[in-house]
Amino acid sequence: MEEAVRLKGAGVVTEGIAVSAAVTRSQETLRTAPAIGADRAILIESNENLRALAVAKLLKALVDKGTAAAHHPRQAGDRRRFEPD
């Protein structure tokens, strides 16, 4: 999100969108997204332990639909939640 805020400040992007592909309780985390600079938040509900490729495909679908533009799908600290493809 920090990079999205920086890019928005530089005029490179027009909005920052926080996206989470996780269980419904992740909704609480997304509610804090506006406090750190997100203009919108999108929750893709899933009870599955998603692999990195699945998350990439979900983000691509959002971009293709025109809902969001992806800069980077996760932070380094999130790697423990994803299994390598």
DRENDO-1510 file (C-alpha; in Angstrom, 1 decimal, always signed):
<recs>
REC; n; res; u; v; w
REC; 1; MET; +0.0; +0.0; +0.0 .
REC; 2; GLU; +2.9; +2.3; +0.7 .
REC; 3; GLU; +4.0; +2.1; -2.9 .
REC; 4; ALA; +0.5; +2.8; -4.1 .
REC; 5; VAL; +0.4; +5.9; -2.0 .
REC; 6; ARG; +3.8; +7.0; -3.3 .
REC; 7; LEU; +2.7; +6.4; -6.9 .
REC; 8; LYS; -0.6; +8.3; -6.3 .
REC; 9; GLY; +1.3; +11.2; -4.9 .
REC; 10; ALA; +3.5; +11.3; -8.0 .
REC; 11; GLY; +0.5; +11.3; -10.2 .
REC; 12; VAL; +1.4; +7.9; -11.7 .
REC; 13; VAL; -1.9; +6.2; -10.6 .
REC; 14; THR; -5.2; +7.7; -9.7 .
REC; 15; GLU; -6.2; +5.4; -6.8 .
REC; 16; GLY; -4.9; +2.7; -4.5 .
REC; 17; ILE; -6.9; -0.5; -4.1 .
REC; 18; ALA; -6.2; -3.0; -1.3 .
REC; 19; VAL; -7.0; -6.6; -2.3 .
REC; 20; SER; -7.2; -9.6; -0.1 .
REC; 21; ALA; -7.9; -13.2; -1.3 .
REC; 22; ALA; -8.7; -14.9; +2.0 .
REC; 23; VAL; -11.3; -16.0; +4.4 .
REC; 24; THR; -14.2; -13.6; +5.4 .
REC; 25; ARG; -12.5; -12.6; +8.6 .
REC; 26; SER; -9.9; -10.8; +6.5 .
REC; 27; GLN; -12.6; -8.2; +6.0 .
REC; 28; GLU; -11.5; -6.6; +9.2 .
REC; 29; THR; -8.0; -6.1; +7.9 .
REC; 30; LEU; -9.3; -4.5; +4.7 .
REC; 31; ARG; -11.4; -2.1; +6.8 .
REC; 32; THR; -8.1; -0.5; +8.0 .
REC; 33; ALA; -6.9; +0.0; +4.4 .
REC; 34; PRO; -8.3; +3.5; +4.0 .
REC; 35; ALA; -6.3; +4.6; +7.1 .
REC; 36; ILE; -3.1; +3.7; +5.3 .
REC; 37; GLY; -4.0; +5.2; +2.0 .
REC; 38; ALA; -6.3; +2.8; +0.1 .
REC; 39; ASP; -9.2; +4.4; -1.8 .
REC; 40; ARG; -11.0; +1.1; -2.1 .
REC; 41; ALA; -10.7; -2.4; -0.7 .
REC; 42; ILE; -11.7; -5.7; -2.4 .
REC; 43; LEU; -12.2; -9.0; -0.6 .
REC; 44; ILE; -12.1; -12.2; -2.7 .
REC; 45; GLU; -13.5; -14.7; -0.3 .
REC; 46; SER; -11.8; -18.1; -0.3 .
REC; 47; ASN; -11.5; -20.8; +2.3 .
REC; 48; GLU; -8.7; -22.5; +0.4 .
REC; 49; ASN; -5.0; -22.0; +1.1 .
REC; 50; LEU; -4.3; -20.2; -2.2 .
REC; 51; ARG; -1.1; -20.7; -4.1 .
REC; 52; ALA; +0.8; -17.8; -5.6 .
REC; 53; LEU; -0.3; -18.7; -9.1 .
REC; 54; ALA; -4.0; -18.7; -8.0 .
REC; 55; VAL; -3.6; -15.3; -6.4 .
REC; 56; ALA; -1.9; -13.9; -9.6 .
REC; 57; LYS; -4.8; -15.2; -11.7 .
REC; 58; LEU; -7.4; -13.6; -9.4 .
REC; 59; LEU; -5.5; -10.3; -9.6 .
REC; 60; LYS; -5.3; -10.6; -13.4 .
REC; 61; ALA; -9.1; -11.2; -13.5 .
REC; 62; LEU; -9.6; -8.0; -11.6 .
REC; 63; VAL; -7.3; -6.1; -13.9 .
REC; 64; ASP; -8.9; -7.6; -17.0 .
REC; 65; LYS; -12.4; -6.6; -15.7 .
REC; 66; GLY; -11.2; -3.1; -15.2 .
REC; 67; THR; -11.7; -3.3; -11.4 .
REC; 68; ALA; -8.1; -2.8; -10.4 .
REC; 69; ALA; -4.6; -2.4; -11.7 .
REC; 70; ALA; -2.0; -4.5; -9.9 .
REC; 71; HIS; +1.4; -3.3; -8.9 .
REC; 72; HIS; +2.6; -6.1; -6.6 .
REC; 73; PRO; +0.4; -8.9; -5.2 .
REC; 74; ARG; +2.0; -9.3; -1.8 .
REC; 75; GLN; +4.6; -8.0; +0.6 .
REC; 76; ALA; +7.7; -10.1; +1.6 .
REC; 77; GLY; +6.2; -10.7; +5.0 .
REC; 78; ASP; +3.2; -12.5; +3.5 .
REC; 79; ARG; +5.3; -15.3; +1.9 .
REC; 80; ARG; +4.6; -17.7; +4.7 .
REC; 81; ARG; +0.9; -17.7; +3.7 .
REC; 82; PHE; +1.6; -18.8; +0.1 .
REC; 83; GLU; +3.0; -22.1; -1.2 .
REC; 84; PRO; +5.4; -22.0; -4.1 .
REC; 85; ASP; +4.0; -23.1; -7.5 .
</recs>
